[in-house]
Amino acid sequence: MSDELVSQVKTEVQRISELELEEQPSAFASVREQLEAVLNATPNSAQN
């Protein structure tokens, strides 16, 4: 992952950790979906 993406994920995880507990699962699911999209769009990502 690029340094920029890592930074964005760290920022988002910090933001999510400050949400109410009941809001966190859907917010983390959103991050997971974004990361999966990046991995699926990266050629040969499963082979590295």
CORHUTA-V876381 format. One record per residue. SS is DSSP state (h for helix, s for strand, l for the rest). Layout:
BEGIN
SS / SS
END
This chain:
BEGIN
l / l / h / h / h / h / h / h / h / h / h / h / h / h / h / h / h / l / l / l / h / h / h / h / h / h / h / h / h / h / h / h / h / h / h / h / h / h / h / h / h / l / l / l / h / h / h / l
END
